[in-house]
Amino acid sequence: MTPGDSSPLDRFPRMIARVGGGLLLAFGLWAMIDPRSFFDSLATFDPYNQHLIQDLGAFQIGLGVVLLVAALVSPSDGLLTGLVGVGVAMAAHAVSHAVGHDLGGTPKVDIPVFACLGGLLLGGGLVRWRQLQA
């Protein structure tokens, strides 16, 4: 519980963020790990495109992390939440491009650019988290 979360009404937004973040994270991981199953079960918009489904998963993971950081990390703020959530999304996007390196794009450029951007954002998030802990 964080300061100011004393009543059920105060706790409600954090509970919704935890549930929503967990669901987005789970669906994103499903789309990344088994894109065909995700497509067949939920995203039945023909034609099937593995790369698109895995990219969708990468950004669902990032959105889930945004909600979870906002709900669970205390003290937290918008900068920390944004840096970590978008950093995780970029790192997952790099993984999507690495897994699907033969499906299009420019892997020699895409993968290192997304990985570096993800690393920089996550590094910024770590610095911000340490600032908030001080």
N, C-alpha and C positions, 0 to 999 in steps of 0.2 A: 504494500500500500504506500502511496506517496502522500506528501503533505497536502491537505485539502480534500483528501478522499475519505471523508468521515461518514457520509450518508450513502445509502444505496444509489441515490440520484447522482452523487458525485462519482461513484465507482462505475456507473453504467457506461460512459464513453470508453473507459479503459477496457472494460469487459468486451465491448463490441469490437474494439481494435484488436484485442487478443484473438478473438474468434475469427474475425475477418482476416487478420494477418496469417493465422494458422492455416485457414482454408486456401488463401492465395498461395502460400508457400507450398502446401501439399499439391495443389493443382499444377503449379509451376514445375515442381520436381517431376510430377507424372509426365507432363508434356516434354520435359527435357530427357527423361530416362526412357520412356516408351511412347514416342510420338505417334506411332501407328494406332496403338490402343486408345490414346487420348482422342485422336481424330475419329476413330470408329465409335467411341462412346459419347463424346461431347461436341466435337467440332466438325460435324459432318457437312462441311461446306466444300463441295468438290471444286476443283481437283485437289487431291491430297498433295501436300507440299511439306516434306519432312523439315526442311530448313525453316520455313515459316512457322510451323508448330513449335519447333525448338526455340526459335527467337521469342515467340509468344510466351513460352515457359520461362525464359530468362527474365523477361520483364515482369511476369507475374511473381516470380521469386523476389525481385526487387521491391515490388509494391507490398508484398507480404512482410518483408523485412522492415520497410518504412513504418508500417502499422505496429509491428512488434517492438521496434526500438522506441517508438513514441509511447507505447503502453507500458513497457517493462523497464526501461532504463531510467534511473533517477539519480542525480538530476539529468534531465534531458532538455534539449531545445531543438528548434527547427533546423539549425545548421548541422548539428550532430545527426539528426534523423535523416536529413537530405543527403549528407555526405555518405553515410553508411548504406542507406537504401539504394542510392544510385550507384555507389561503388560495387555493391553486391550484384546489381543488375548488369553492370558493365563486365564484371568478371564472369558471370554466367553467360553473357553474350559472347565473350571470347571463347568459352568452352563450347557453346553452340557452333561457332564457326570452326573450331578445331575438330569437333566430331564430324561436322558436315563439310569438311574442307573440299571435298570433291563435288559438292552440290551447287557451286557458284560463288560469286563474290571474288575477292582478291585475297586469298588466304595469307599471302606473304605480307600484306599490308594490314588487313582487317584484324587478324589475331593479335599481333603485337600492339597495335594502336588501342584496341579494346582492352587488352590486358594491362597496358601501361596506364590508361585512363582509370580503369578500375582500381589499380594499385595506388595511384595518386589520391583518388577520392577516399579510399579506405584509410590511407595514411593520414589524410586530413581529418577524417573522422576520429582516428585514434588520438591525434593531437588535441582535437576539440574535447573528446571525452576526458583526457587527462587534465585539461584546463578546468572543466566542470568539477572534477574530483578535488582539485586544489582548494 
